[in-house]
Amino acid sequence: MTDKNWTEKGIADSVKGKAKDLKGKIKDAAGDLTGDRSLQAEGKLDQLKGKVQDTLGKVERKIGKRTDDVDRDR
């Protein structure tokens, strides 16, 4: 995978992760308002998944930057 691919994949994963996190926050709040503990738990899980995916995206972008730095040093 080239550095550009790592960077693009990282950006995509971060955006998807932030969207999952937001969806989870909405579910969590809706579950809290309605007293639906299952929906609230599902929201918390979505938030966790989103944060993990966003972090993965950040790592992928760093890999892309590192490989780009290595290529320039050659």
Backbone hydrogen bonds, N-H to C=O, Kabsch-Sander energy under -0.5 kcal/mol:
donor,donor_aa,acceptor,acceptor_aa,energy
6,W,2,T,-2.2
7,T,3,D,-2.4
8,E,4,K,-2.8
9,K,5,N,-2.8
10,G,6,W,-2.4
11,I,7,T,-2.4
12,A,8,E,-2.4
13,D,9,K,-2.7
14,S,10,G,-2.3
15,V,11,I,-2.4
16,K,12,A,-2.5
17,G,13,D,-2.6
18,K,14,S,-2.6
19,A,15,V,-2.1
20,K,16,K,-2.4
21,D,17,G,-2.4
22,L,18,K,-2.3
23,K,19,A,-2.6
24,G,20,K,-2.5
25,K,21,D,-2.2
26,I,22,L,-2.2
27,K,23,K,-2.4
28,D,24,G,-2.8
29,A,25,K,-2.4
30,A,26,I,-2.7
31,G,27,K,-2.9
32,D,28,D,-2.1
33,L,29,A,-2.6
34,T,30,A,-2.3
35,G,31,G,-1.1
36,D,31,G,-1.3
37,R,35,G,-1.2
40,Q,36,D,-2.2
41,A,37,R,-2.6
42,E,38,S,-2.4
43,G,39,L,-2.2
44,K,40,Q,-2.1
45,L,41,A,-2.2
46,D,42,E,-2.4
47,Q,43,G,-2.3
48,L,44,K,-2.1
49,K,45,L,-2.7
50,G,46,D,-2.6
51,K,47,Q,-2.3
52,V,48,L,-2.2
53,Q,49,K,-2.5
54,D,50,G,-2.5
55,T,51,K,-2.3
56,L,52,V,-2.4
57,G,53,Q,-2.1
58,K,54,D,-2.0
59,V,55,T,-2.2
60,E,56,L,-2.6
61,R,57,G,-2.2
62,K,58,K,-1.9
63,I,59,V,-2.4
64,G,60,E,-2.3
65,K,61,R,-2.2
66,R,62,K,-2.8
67,T,63,I,-2.7
68,D,64,G,-1.8
69,D,65,K,-2.4
70,V,66,R,-2.4
71,D,67,T,-2.3
72,R,68,D,-1.8
73,D,69,D,-1.3
74,R,70,V,-0.7
74,R,71,D,-0.6
